Amino acid sequence: MSPKKPREATNLFAAAGMEEDAPRPLPDRLRPRSLADVVGQDHILGPDGALTRMLETRTLGSLVFWGPPGTGKTTVARLLADATELHFEQISAVFSGVADLKKVFDAARARRETGKGTLLFVDEVHRFNRAQQDSFLPVMEDGTVVLVGATTENPSFELNAALLSRARVLVFHSLDAAAIEKLFAHAERVEGRKLPLDAEARAVLVRMADGDGRAALTLVEEVWRAARKEEVFNAAQLQEILQRRAPIYDKSADGHYNLISALHKSVRGSDPDAALYYLARMLDAGEDPLFLARRVVRMAVEDIGLADPQALVICNAAKDAFDFLGSPEGELAIAQAVIYLATAPKSNAAYKAFGAATRTAKEGGSLLPPKHILNSPTKLMKSEGYGSGYEYDHDAPDAFSGQDYFPEALGRQTFYDPPDRGFEREIRKRLDYWAKLRKERGHRE
């Protein structure tokens, strides 16, 4: 499969049997015609990029393209087939089933007998179930097809291990501002007209594209359609005309988990501004505020803990306030809780202590507590020593007897080790004082 001089890429409309001069959207008219024309993916298409090296060494194998929408996955697959003289076959996992796959595989086998290979591009490959994904394995192994799958979801979670072991995963990045600007400039050159935007509005349009090249060119086309002769839009006018583009966010997919992770880590890192930004991102994208309220409660117990006992109280109050007020007023209560957590002293001592205690409990089995703290409701139990020697702490000096409460077979353990921060500084003093009393009164440490 030696590389050859790229020919003009077949566009989607021509593939569908439409005339070349039929009206086509701007993104299709400007579809790259060679791999060198693709913007924003230099890490795989630059001089030292993974795909560049594959083409140079004539070792194109099966691939999985992982990245957000509008980053060039379909275009690159089509151009790869063109550059390696493979027949390009495209299917979508959304609309295809086992019968469709069988037809594609049979056609690829027949094509192979004539000396022509097949690059099979599977869009949304993660939507195939496990059995359907397994059906690709034989044709990948015997060379019937070079599989190129495209997915917006993490392949590690969505694709079979067997399929992943036979394909190389290449990550496509969201287009940065410079790449989006290149697309704007290319559109202006091809169309022979400038975007009717002032500098600020142009920057806003870049941000509206949200790293999606296809969306960027669609927005460009909308701007040209909306502009009257000699009209130049400022940022406010642009936003009014285009309204806004919905953020890329799927509450069951990577975007959801990426943003909630960013929110949690910003709180843990004591950055209230970043935390508010990610909270606003999620609310703006339609996340359930009660999900966020629950997550904020978790942050309070996991990352603030007893360094500030009020954190949990405030987070629960924020949840109740949202229940009472609803959106959008109740969202402010969640925002206040996020600020409180981000600016509170941090401690995971309780979190770690509970984890250590849980492990010890599982490993130790059903150890009996010491007899002196067991109830003795019957004569038999009293005769066995249950409750014997128990010291009532309220009757002891300092309301502290210092007795041992761990099973004798286990011995005294230390799980909770509070840091010298926030309210846990006071807790630390108490624990040190009680340890001193315990030692003075002859109880084991």
C-alpha positions in Angstrom: 0.0 0.0 0.0 2.5 2.6 -1.2 1.6 6.2 -0.8 0.7 8.1 -4.0 -0.1 11.6 -5.0 -3.5 12.5 -3.4 -6.4 12.9 -5.7 -9.4 15.0 -5.1 -11.3 13.6 -2.1 -14.8 12.4 -2.8 -17.3 14.5 -0.9 -20.3 13.1 0.9 -22.7 14.6 -1.6 -20.9 13.1 -4.6 -20.9 9.8 -2.9 -24.7 10.1 -2.5 -25.1 10.6 -6.2 -25.6 14.4 -6.2 -24.3 16.7 -8.9 -21.0 18.4 -8.3 -22.7 21.8 -8.7 -25.5 21.0 -6.3 -25.7 23.3 -3.3 -23.4 22.0 -0.5 -22.7 23.3 3.0 -19.5 25.2 3.5 -17.9 22.5 5.6 -18.2 20.0 2.7 -17.0 22.5 0.1 -13.9 23.1 2.2 -13.2 19.5 3.1 -9.4 18.9 2.9 -8.2 17.3 -0.3 -4.9 16.0 1.2 -3.6 15.1 4.6 -1.4 18.2 4.5 -4.5 20.4 4.4 -5.9 19.0 7.7 -5.5 21.5 10.6 -5.2 21.0 14.3 -3.8 17.5 14.3 0.0 18.1 13.8 0.8 15.5 16.5 -0.4 12.7 14.1 -0.1 14.4 10.7 3.0 16.6 11.1 6.5 15.6 9.9 7.0 13.3 12.9 3.4 12.4 13.3 2.2 8.8 13.8 0.3 8.6 10.5 3.0 10.3 8.6 5.5 7.7 9.7 3.0 4.9 8.9 2.6 6.1 5.4 6.4 6.5 4.9 7.0 3.0 6.1 4.0 1.5 4.3 2.7 -0.1 7.5 -0.8 1.2 7.7 -2.6 -1.1 10.2 -6.0 -0.9 11.8 -6.7 2.2 13.8 -9.1 3.8 16.2 -9.6 7.5 16.0 -10.6 8.9 19.4 -11.7 12.5 19.7 -14.5 15.0 19.9 -16.8 15.9 17.0 -15.5 18.1 14.2 -11.8 17.3 14.6 -11.3 15.5 11.2 -11.7 11.8 12.0 -13.8 11.0 8.9 -11.8 13.2 6.6 -8.5 11.7 7.7 -9.8 8.2 7.2 -11.0 9.1 3.7 -7.7 10.7 2.8 -5.8 7.7 4.2 -7.6 5.4 1.8 -6.9 7.8 -1.0 -3.2 8.0 -0.1 -2.8 4.2 0.1 -5.0 3.3 -2.9 -7.4 1.4 -0.8 -11.1 1.3 -1.5 -12.9 3.5 1.0 -16.0 1.9 2.6 -17.9 3.8 5.3 -20.6 2.6 7.6 -22.1 3.9 10.8 -22.7 1.8 13.9 -25.8 3.8 14.5 -27.5 2.5 11.3 -25.7 -0.8 10.7 -26.3 -4.3 12.0 -24.8 -7.8 11.6 -26.4 -8.2 8.1 -24.8 -5.0 6.9 -21.4 -6.0 8.2 -21.6 -9.3 6.5 -22.3 -7.6 3.1 -19.3 -5.3 3.7 -17.0 -8.1 4.6 -18.1 -10.2 1.6 -17.6 -7.3 -0.8 -14.1 -6.7 0.7 -13.2 -10.3 0.2 -14.3 -10.2 -3.4 -12.4 -6.9 -3.9 -9.3 -8.5 -2.3 -9.3 -11.3 -4.9 -8.9 -8.6 -7.6 -5.9 -7.2 -5.8 -7.7 -4.2 -4.3 -7.7 -3.7 -0.5 -10.4 -2.0 1.6 -10.2 0.6 4.3 -13.4 0.2 6.3 -14.3 3.3 8.2 -16.8 2.7 11.1 -18.2 5.9 12.5 -19.4 5.7 16.1 -17.8 2.3 16.4 -18.4 2.3 20.2 -22.1 1.9 19.5 -21.6 -1.6 18.3 -22.2 -4.2 21.0 -19.5 -6.7 22.1 -20.6 -9.4 19.7 -20.7 -7.0 16.8 -17.2 -5.7 17.7 -15.9 -9.3 17.8 -17.1 -9.8 14.2 -14.3 -7.5 13.0 -11.5 -9.6 14.5 -11.3 -12.3 11.7 -11.3 -9.7 8.8 -8.7 -7.6 10.6 -6.5 -10.6 11.3 -6.5 -11.9 7.7 -6.1 -8.5 6.1 -9.5 -8.5 4.4 -10.0 -4.9 5.7 -7.9 -2.2 7.3 -10.3 -1.1 10.0 -10.5 2.6 11.0 -13.0 3.1 13.8 -14.0 6.6 15.0 -15.3 7.2 18.5 -16.0 10.2 20.7 -15.9 7.9 23.8 -13.0 6.5 25.7 -12.0 3.3 23.8 -10.7 1.8 27.0 -14.2 1.6 28.4 -16.3 1.3 25.2 -14.3 -1.2 22.9 -13.5 -4.8 23.4 -10.0 -5.5 24.6 -9.6 -8.0 21.7 -10.3 -5.3 19.2 -8.1 -2.7 20.9 -5.2 -5.2 20.9 -5.4 -5.4 17.1 -5.7 -1.6 16.5 -3.7 1.4 17.4 -5.5 4.3 19.1 -4.8 7.8 17.8 -6.2 10.7 19.8 -7.6 13.6 17.8 -7.5 16.9 19.7 -10.1 19.7 19.8 -9.1 22.4 17.5 -7.4 25.3 19.3 -8.0 29.0 18.5 -5.1 29.1 16.0 -6.5 26.1 14.1 -10.0 27.6 14.0 -8.5 30.9 12.7 -6.9 28.9 9.9 -10.3 27.6 8.9 -11.8 31.1 9.0 -8.9 32.4 6.8 -9.2 29.5 4.4 -13.0 30.0 4.1 -12.4 33.7 3.4 -9.8 32.9 0.6 -12.0 30.3 -1.1 -15.2 32.4 -0.9 -13.4 35.6 -1.8 -14.9 37.7 1.0 -14.1 38.6 4.6 -16.1 37.8 7.6 -18.2 40.9 8.5 -16.9 40.9 12.1 -14.9 43.3 14.2 -11.9 41.8 16.1 -13.8 41.1 19.3 -16.7 39.4 17.4 -14.2 37.3 15.5 -12.7 36.1 18.8 -16.2 35.3 20.1 -16.9 33.3 17.0 -13.7 31.3 17.6 -14.9 30.5 21.1 -18.4 29.6 19.9 -16.9 26.9 17.6 -15.8 25.1 20.8 -12.9 23.3 19.1 -15.2 21.8 16.4 -14.0 22.6 12.9 -17.2 21.6 11.2 -19.2 23.8 13.6 -16.7 26.6 13.0 -17.4 26.6 9.2 -21.1 26.2 9.8 -21.0 29.3 12.0 -19.1 31.2 9.3 -21.8 30.3 6.8 -24.5 31.5 9.1 -22.7 34.8 9.6 -22.4 35.4 5.9 -26.1 34.6 5.4 -27.1 37.0 8.1 -25.0 40.0 7.1 -26.4 42.8 5.0 -24.2 44.7 2.5 -21.4 46.6 4.2 -22.6 45.5 7.7 -20.0 44.6 10.3 -21.1 42.8 13.5 -19.8 43.5 17.0 -19.7 40.8 19.6 -23.2 41.6 21.0 -24.8 41.6 17.6 -23.0 38.3 16.7 -24.4 36.6 19.8 -27.8 37.9 19.1 -27.8 36.7 15.5 -26.3 33.3 16.2 -28.0 32.9 19.6 -25.5 30.4 20.9 -24.1 27.0 20.2 -25.0 24.3 22.8 -21.9 23.1 24.6 -20.7 19.7 23.8 -21.8 17.7 26.8 -23.3 14.3 27.3 -24.4 13.5 30.8 -23.6 9.8 30.3 -20.3 10.3 28.5 -16.7 11.5 29.0 -17.6 15.2 29.0 -19.7 14.7 32.1 -17.0 12.9 34.0 -14.3 15.2 32.8 -16.1 18.3 34.1 -17.2 16.8 37.4 -13.6 15.6 38.0 -12.3 19.1 37.1 -14.8 20.7 39.6 -13.9 18.3 42.4 -10.1 18.7 41.9 -10.5 22.5 41.7 -12.3 22.4 45.1 -9.6 20.1 46.5 -6.9 22.4 45.2 -8.5 25.5 47.0 -9.2 27.3 43.7 -12.7 28.9 44.1 -12.5 30.6 40.7 -11.8 27.4 38.7 -14.4 25.6 40.8 -17.1 28.2 40.0 -16.1 28.0 36.3 -16.6 24.2 36.1 -19.8 24.4 38.1 -21.2 27.0 35.7 -20.1 24.9 32.7 -22.0 22.0 33.9 -25.1 23.9 34.8 -25.0 25.8 31.5 -24.9 22.4 29.7 -28.0 21.1 31.5 -26.5 19.1 34.3 -29.0 18.2 37.0 -28.3 20.6 39.9 -29.2 17.9 42.5 -26.5 15.7 41.1 -24.0 18.6 41.6 -25.4 19.2 45.1 -24.8 15.5 46.0 -21.3 15.7 44.6 -20.6 18.8 46.7 -21.7 17.0 49.8 -19.3 14.2 48.9 -16.5 16.8 48.6 -17.3 18.1 52.1 -16.8 14.7 53.7 -14.0 13.5 51.5 -11.7 16.6 51.2 -12.6 19.0 54.0 -13.8 16.6 56.7 -13.4 17.6 60.3 -10.9 20.4 59.4 -14.1 22.4 59.0 -17.2 20.5 60.4 -19.5 23.3 59.1 -18.7 22.3 55.5 -21.0 19.4 55.6 -23.7 21.4 57.3 -23.5 24.2 54.6 -23.5 21.7 51.7 -26.6 20.0 53.0 -28.2 23.4 53.5 -27.4 24.2 49.9 -29.1 21.1 48.8 -32.2 21.9 50.9 -32.1 25.5 49.5 -32.1 24.2 46.0 -35.0 21.9 46.8 -36.9 24.9 48.2 -36.1 27.5 45.6 -35.5 25.5 42.4 -33.7 26.8 39.4 -32.1 29.3 38.8 -32.2 30.9 42.3 -31.3 27.7 44.1 -28.2 27.2 42.0 -26.6 30.2 43.8 -26.8 28.2 47.1 -24.8 25.4 45.4 -22.3 28.0 44.1 -21.9 29.4 47.7 -21.3 25.9 49.0 -18.6 25.3 46.3 -16.9 28.6 47.3 -17.0 27.6 51.0 -15.5 24.2 50.2 -12.7 25.6 48.0 -11.7 28.2 50.7 -12.0 25.8 53.7 -9.0 24.1 55.3 -8.5 20.7 53.7 -8.3 17.3 55.3 -8.8 13.7 54.1 -7.9 12.3 57.5 -11.4 11.0 58.3 -11.7 9.6 54.7 -8.4 7.7 55.1 -9.2 6.6 58.7 -12.5 5.0 57.6 -10.8 3.3 54.8 -8.1 1.8 57.1 -10.7 0.8 59.6 -12.8 -0.9 56.9 -9.8 -2.9 55.7 -8.9 -4.0 59.2 -12.5 -5.0 59.9 -12.6 -7.2 56.8 -9.2 -8.8 57.5 -9.8 -9.4 61.2 -13.0 -11.4 60.9 -15.6 -11.7 63.7 -13.4 -10.8 66.7 -15.3 -10.4 70.0 -15.1 -7.0 71.7 -13.4 -7.1 75.1 -15.8 -8.5 77.7 -15.8 -5.5 79.9 -17.8 -3.5 77.3 -20.2 -6.2 76.6 -23.8 -6.1 77.9 -24.6 -8.7 80.6 -28.4 -9.0 80.7 -28.4 -12.6 82.0 -26.7 -14.3 85.0 -24.9 -16.7 82.7 -23.3 -13.8 80.8 -22.3 -12.1 84.1 -20.7 -15.3 85.3 -18.7 -15.3 82.1 -17.3 -11.9 82.9 -19.5 -9.8 80.5 -19.5 -6.2 81.7 -17.0 -6.9 84.5 -14.5 -4.1 85.1 -16.3 -1.6 82.9 -15.5 2.0 83.9 -18.2 4.6 83.3 -16.3 7.4 81.7 -18.5 10.2 83.2 -17.5 9.1 86.6 -13.7 9.2 85.8 -11.5 12.2 86.1 -11.7 14.4 83.0 -14.6 12.1 81.9 -12.0 9.8 80.5 -11.3 6.3 81.8 -8.7 5.4 79.2 -9.9 1.8 78.9 -9.2 -0.2 75.8 -12.2 -0.9 73.5 -10.5 -3.0 70.8 -10.8 -6.8 70.6 -8.0 -8.4 72.7 -6.8 -10.4 69.7 -6.5 -7.3 67.6 -4.8 -4.9 70.0 -5.1 -1.1 70.0 -5.1 0.5 66.5 -4.6 4.0 65.3 -6.7 4.9 62.2 -7.5 8.6 62.6 -4.4 10.9 62.4 -5.7 14.5 62.1 -3.4 17.1 60.6 -2.6 20.4 62.3 -5.1 22.3 60.2 -8.5 24.0 60.9 -10.6 22.5 63.6 -8.6 19.3 63.5 -5.8 21.2 65.2 -8.1 21.2 68.3 -9.0 17.5 67.8 -5.3 16.7 67.6 -4.8 18.4 71.0 -7.6 16.3 72.6 -6.2 13.1 71.2 -2.7 13.8 72.4 -4.1 14.7 75.9 -6.1 11.5 76.1 -3.1 9.5 74.9 -1.1 11.0 77.8 -3.9 10.2 80.3 -4.2 6.7 79.0 -0.4 6.2 79.5 -0.5 7.7 83.0 -3.3 5.4 84.0 -1.6 2.3 82.8 -3.8 1.4 79.9 -2.1 0.0 76.8 -1.5 2.3 73.8 
